[in-house]
């Protein structure tokens, strides 16, 4: 299966595979951050994620945040600068 070429699609796919969420919204907020630290001319640097998954049951907020960040580490390594995460169990 070919890899999606845009970061939003890759984030969505990675989170879906890792967490099988009942709710998932990924938003590219890069345009709001133009000219700020970490912003790139082509965008794809700042995102917001809302995710609800039973995988998060019993985890603290910090554990959930770390788990999501680890799944997206390759994206951070390749230019993702900031990620706002709203995550919880159903």
C-alpha positions as CSV (number, residue, x, y, z in Angstrom):
1,X,0.0,0.0,0.0
2,X,1.5,3.4,-1.0
3,X,2.4,5.9,1.7
4,X,0.2,9.1,1.6
5,X,2.2,12.1,0.4
6,X,0.7,14.7,2.6
7,X,1.4,14.9,6.3
8,X,-2.3,15.2,7.3
9,X,-3.1,11.9,5.6
10,X,0.0,10.2,7.1
11,X,-1.0,11.4,10.7
12,X,-4.5,10.2,10.2
13,X,-3.3,6.9,8.9
14,X,-0.7,6.4,11.7
15,X,-3.2,7.2,14.4
16,X,-5.9,5.0,12.9
17,X,-3.6,2.0,12.7
18,X,-2.2,2.5,16.2
19,X,-5.4,3.4,18.2
20,X,-8.4,2.2,16.1
21,X,-10.2,5.4,17.3
22,X,-14.0,5.8,17.5
23,X,-13.4,9.5,16.8
24,X,-10.5,11.1,15.0
25,X,-10.0,14.7,13.6
26,X,-6.7,15.9,12.3
27,X,-6.5,19.6,11.3
28,X,-3.6,21.4,9.6
29,X,-3.1,24.7,11.6
30,X,0.1,25.7,9.8
31,X,-1.4,28.7,8.1
32,X,-2.3,30.2,11.5
33,X,1.4,30.0,12.4
34,X,3.0,31.5,9.3
35,X,6.1,33.5,10.4
36,X,6.3,31.8,13.8
37,X,9.0,29.5,15.1
38,X,9.0,26.2,13.2
39,X,6.7,27.4,10.4
40,X,7.9,26.4,6.9
41,X,7.0,28.0,3.6
42,X,5.1,24.9,2.4
43,X,3.2,24.5,5.7
44,X,2.6,21.0,7.1
45,X,4.3,22.0,10.4
46,X,1.5,22.6,13.0
47,X,-1.5,20.3,13.6
48,X,-4.3,19.7,16.0
49,X,-5.6,16.2,16.8
50,X,-8.8,15.1,18.5
51,X,-8.8,11.4,19.2
52,X,-11.0,9.1,21.2
53,X,-9.8,5.5,21.7
54,X,-10.4,2.7,24.1
55,X,-6.6,2.2,24.0
56,X,-6.4,5.2,26.3
57,X,-8.5,3.6,29.1
58,X,-6.5,3.6,32.4
59,X,-3.8,5.9,31.1
60,X,-3.0,9.3,32.6
61,X,-3.2,12.4,30.4
62,X,0.6,12.5,30.2
63,X,0.8,8.8,29.2
64,X,-1.7,9.4,26.5
65,X,0.2,12.4,25.1
66,X,3.5,10.5,25.1
67,X,1.9,7.5,23.4
68,X,0.4,9.7,20.6
69,X,3.8,11.6,20.2
70,X,5.7,8.3,19.9
71,X,3.4,7.0,17.2
72,X,4.1,10.3,15.2
73,X,7.9,10.4,15.9
74,X,8.8,10.0,12.2
75,X,6.6,13.0,11.4
76,X,8.4,15.1,14.0
77,X,11.8,13.9,12.7
78,X,10.7,15.1,9.2
79,X,9.4,18.6,9.9
80,X,6.3,18.4,12.1
81,X,6.9,21.2,14.6
82,X,3.9,21.4,16.8
83,X,0.9,19.1,17.7
84,X,-2.0,20.1,19.9
85,X,-3.6,16.8,21.2
86,X,-7.1,16.4,22.7
87,X,-7.2,12.7,23.5
88,X,-9.4,10.5,25.8
89,X,-11.0,7.2,26.2
90,X,-14.7,6.8,25.2
